[in-house]
Amino acid sequence: MSAITGTAHAHTAHEHHELGFVRTYIFSTDHKMISRQFLFLGLLMMILGGVLALIVRWQLAWPETAVPGLGSILKETGGILEPSTYNMAFTMHATIMIFFVVMPILAGSFGNFCIPLMIGARDMAFPFLNMLSFWVTATAGVIMLTGFFVEGGHAAAGWTSYVPLSAVTAYTGVNWGQNIWCISLFIMGVGSMMGSINYITTIINMRAPGMHLFRMPLVVWSLFITAVLLLLALPVLTSGVAMLLFDRTLGTSWFRPSGGGEPLLWQHLFWYFGHPEVYILILPAMGIASEILPVFSRKPIFGYHAMAFSMIGIAFLSWIVYGHHMFVSGMNPSLGMAFMVSTMIIAVPSAIKTFNWLGTLWGGRIQFKVPMLFALGFVSMFVIGGLSGIFMASTPVDIYIQDTYFIVAHIHYVVFGGSIFGAFAAIYFWFPKMFGRMTNPALGHLHFWGTFIFFNWVFFPMHIIGVGGQMRRIYNPMQYEFLQHQQHWNVFMTYGALLLGAAQILFAINFLWSLFAGRKAPLNPWNSTTLEWTAASPPPHLNWGPTLPTVYRGPYEYSDPEAADDYLPQSQPPARAGARARGH
Amino acid sequence: MLDWWLPENVSTYGRDIDWLFHLIYYITGITAILVFATMLAFLVMYKDRPGRRARYTHGNTTLEIVWTVVPSLILVILTFLSAPAWSKIKIQAPPASDVVVQVTAKQFNWQVTYPGADGTFGTADDKTHLDEMHVPVNKVVHVRLRSQDVIHSFFVPQFRMKQDAVPGREIVQWFEATKPGKYELPCAELCGFGHSGMRGWIYVHTPDDYQKWAAENLTAAVAPAAADEKKSEETKPAPPAAAKGGKAKR
């Protein structure tokens, strides 16, 4: 460890002042710049993913009518979606949101930002690899975008790309779109591997003096566990998409029954990656909520160890629950029984976390600042998303609700209500440190209430139409007699979706305006205890001056009756006299 | 309110599924209400007010044990309650059949084949109907599910029945309908651009009506039916590579 920090020191001496524009802003090895790059990548892609979602919603509410603004793109149809275009829209909505929005923002951006700053390291263990990780991911993103411009359109077999539908061009009419989908995700998988190995190494080796594992902030714990899952899960997807690409282009038959392949093998590989992936998306948000709730309740987190161990428990269990995506797939139904047991059990650590979050609020001094609102929004939406999961865990009930809008509601409560709310909480919380400026609280409040209300407006009724039987991924619900009576819900939800989209404009304004004209941020605007708030806002290259902070206590010492202030920073020495004199 | 809920159930095991659905609905509903009520109460009670200090506590082991054990117990019980229905519907050998049909899914139709007068599939008197299945009420029907191209999913909302059709294998499912009528049979797994609208009908007949229908459609003279089938064979799109996998396994 000292060797690594030693080298970092040596670097400061001769490199710090000489970095040109390119090395500072583009091919930067500074974890904070890479963090910002990941954030911008994710937010830009979120615009595209969101627009695709609105297109899907428009079609569902007013089937086969011209989508406003699409007339110039879909010239032959005058803006009306064809079924193949519709399939492409929801496939790419999910692909982009999962791989190029939530993962870059939560794991990429906040992983990069929080880990070194919160464990007291000067940078990642492998700064060059870190830079490579971003540029590989960004390349994958650009390649993914090219798929929209090839003949036959982009991938249209769902983000799960079930074979043989995705394996044989004739079944969808999509040729290079699906190939590009595979190639892009392959490259993304390589980038994610670089990031995860870096996170793990950094957390294990580069913690500041006194930063024991159980003094680490929970967000660092969550990112550590996420990195382990990324390291072990993503390669399975990477190999899977490579096999799919070989089936499509080289004539292999991993998945095509005509050549002796097995279609269910793809599902096993995909979900063996896919379920840990769900936790990759949600664990960092859990960590973020665990970070923000204590700060704005002015209380220690309730049950720190239970919180850490429940995340570890989720990580272990996440490997043995994936079969619940395949209860009616034709997989041996006896396996379904085993996966039902494990899936029921994985609900327990999530319940523990929820109760501990409530425990953290109990007796607190709750301040409704914008990050806190989003963290509370995260907890409540995650409760709904978690509880609706129990319906699917029960195999007989899953027979009915599998592949209906109930599942769509569930995944959006977890990934939007969970991960995206967590991402917004994190952006508002760390914006002052990341960019050195405060965001506008009034706009932030409006953004929160708009997002919270319209989110529920859009996604809660999906439970209802799902229970009514509406299948996911259908182009036009009005083609089915048993669904026609609930079409008004589809119209209702689409109005909500448009408003939800509009509410995000407030965020864009706030973000961009604050970036350039926001009030200068003080060192520690939220009176928080963790190490990142002892560095300048924004922190300079290598984060701290000549000496690294030393850690004396856990991360959530708020309202200690023996302390004068209502918070005790982790780096504040216990001795009375030295405490005030130190540093800032 | 009715159109806010599950469609009417008309199958025997659908009752078991609905019962579990309602049980989980009440358990999760009550849990959600309790959690949200607690949360709201805390947010109101512990809103920041000048002069008050937050309670300094790091947790409580008894509480941790309680809220680990109680959900675990509920979930274990739920598992035990769910297991018999799953076993009955999917694991155990299906009850003896009164009617056997073979359903071969393809983009974007359900091909429903009856064995004809000789009672065996694969003979000249097999009768195939497109997107139409006729079954008697209160009889166990076996569905031999196949696919000749991609994965489809045989979904009958009113029967609470769903099973993917996987190319390369035959999966036997069963149901027993309890009420005569005409029920939709959508495909529930994305199967291509025609996925939406891939839909058949299941006609559940009274015993008399079924006999009548069978007499007219299943035991009629061989020749026209065979010709009929040949024709439908020809109109199929060029069979993708997967087609010959249909007879594998089992």
Interface residues (C-beta under 8 A of the other chain):
Chain A: E82 P83 S84 Y86 N87 A156 A157 G158 Y162 V163 P164 L165 V168 A170 Y171 T172 G173 R256 P257 S258 G259 E262 P263 L264 S297 R298 K299 P300 I301 F302 G303 Y304 H305 A306 V328 S329 G330 P333 S334 G336 M337 M340 V341 M344 I345 A347 V348 A351 I352 T354 F355 N356 L358 G359 L361 W362 G363 G364 R365 I366 Q367 F368 L376 V379 S380 V383 I384 L387 S388 I390 F391 A393 S394 T395 P396 V397 I399 Y400 Q402 D403 T404 I464 V467 G468 G469 M471 R473 I474 Y475 N476 Q479 Y480 E481 F482 H485 Q486 Y556 Y558 S559 D560 P561 D566
Chain B: D3 W4 W5 L6 P7 Y13 D16 I17 L20 F21 I24 Y25 I27 T28 T31 A32 V35 F36 T38 M39 F42 L43 Y46 K47 D48 R49 R52 R53 A54 R55 Y56 T57 H58 G59 N60 L63 E64 W67 T68 P71 S72 L75 V76 L78 T79 S82 A83 A85 W86 S87 I89 K90 I91 Q107 D149 V150 I151 S153 F155 P157 Q158 R160 M161 K162 Q163 D164 V166 P167 G168 R169 I171 E184 P186 C187 A188 E189 L190 C191 G192 F193 G194 H195 S196 G197 R199 P240 A241 A242 A243 K244 G245 A248
